[in-house]
Amino acid sequence: MTVFRRATAEDVASVVALLSDDPIGAGREESPADRRYAEAFAAIDRDPNQYLAVAEDARKIIGCMQLSFIPGLSRTGMWRGQIEAVRIAAGHRGAGLGERMLAWAIALCRERGCGLVQLTTDNRRPEAIRFYQKLGFRPTHVGMKLPL
């Protein structure tokens, strides 16, 4: 039975492995032992508006995502849920786990009072784009990034 829960420091290596398990992630992630991952996890864990989530089945991490709860002044002070870094282990894709994990995340955003859930995905992930559109997400804005 799959359980969705908040990640712990012991889960960081498994999460990094999931983030690395595709051609895009393999080119940008480092060894899970890199201290920067532990430092980033500590910052996420102490911030009440951040939620690093994992999907666990039979004591194995098979999915992950990061939720950010963002306050804002626009839309009369509406909070937004931001979903990032969604990954499902290769052997578990196509079985509905991603859909269940996103439904769980959206419910968590509702519980936190968010009026909108947004996410980004890389343009080089056409399957992910189709998946998110199937769940009702719409490409209403153009996202841009500036590497520093």
Residue pairs with C-beta under 8 A, 6 or more apart in sequence:
1 57
2 55
2 56
2 57
2 62
2 63
2 97
2 100
3 55
3 56
3 57
4 53
4 54
4 55
4 56
4 100
4 101
4 104
4 105
5 53
5 54
5 56
6 51
6 52
6 53
6 54
7 15
7 41
7 52
7 53
7 54
7 64
9 38
9 41
9 42
9 45
11 52
11 54
11 61
11 64
12 32
12 37
12 38
12 41
13 32
13 33
13 37
14 54
14 60
14 61
14 64
15 52
15 54
15 61
15 64
16 29
16 30
16 32
16 37
17 32
18 61
18 63
18 64
18 87
18 88
18 89
19 25
19 29
19 64
19 85
19 87
20 26
20 29
21 87
21 89
21 90
22 87
24 122
24 124
24 125
25 87
30 36
30 37
41 52
43 50
44 50
44 52
44 66
45 52
49 68
49 69
49 70
49 71
50 66
50 67
50 68
50 69
51 66
51 67
51 68
51 69
51 108
52 64
52 65
52 66
52 67
53 64
53 65
53 66
53 67
53 101
53 104
53 105
54 61
54 63
54 64
55 61
55 62
55 63
55 64
55 88
55 97
55 101
56 62
57 92
61 89
62 88
62 89
62 91
62 92
62 97
63 86
63 87
63 88
63 89
63 92
63 97
63 98
63 101
64 85
64 86
64 87
65 83
65 84
65 85
65 86
65 87
65 101
65 105
66 83
66 84
66 85
67 81
67 82
67 83
67 84
67 105
67 108
67 109
68 81
68 82
68 84
69 79
69 80
69 81
69 82
69 109
69 112
69 114
70 79
70 80
70 81
70 82
71 77
71 79
72 78
72 79
72 80
75 115
75 116
78 114
78 115
78 116
79 112
79 113
79 114
79 115
80 114
80 115
80 116
80 117
80 118
81 105
81 106
81 108
81 109
81 112
81 114
81 116
81 117
81 118
82 117
82 118
82 119
83 102
83 105
83 117
83 118
83 119
84 119
84 120
86 98
86 101
86 102
86 119
86 121
86 128
88 97
88 98
88 101
98 131
99 135
102 135
105 117
106 117
109 117
117 137
119 132
119 137
120 143
121 128
121 129
121 132
122 128
123 129
129 139
133 139
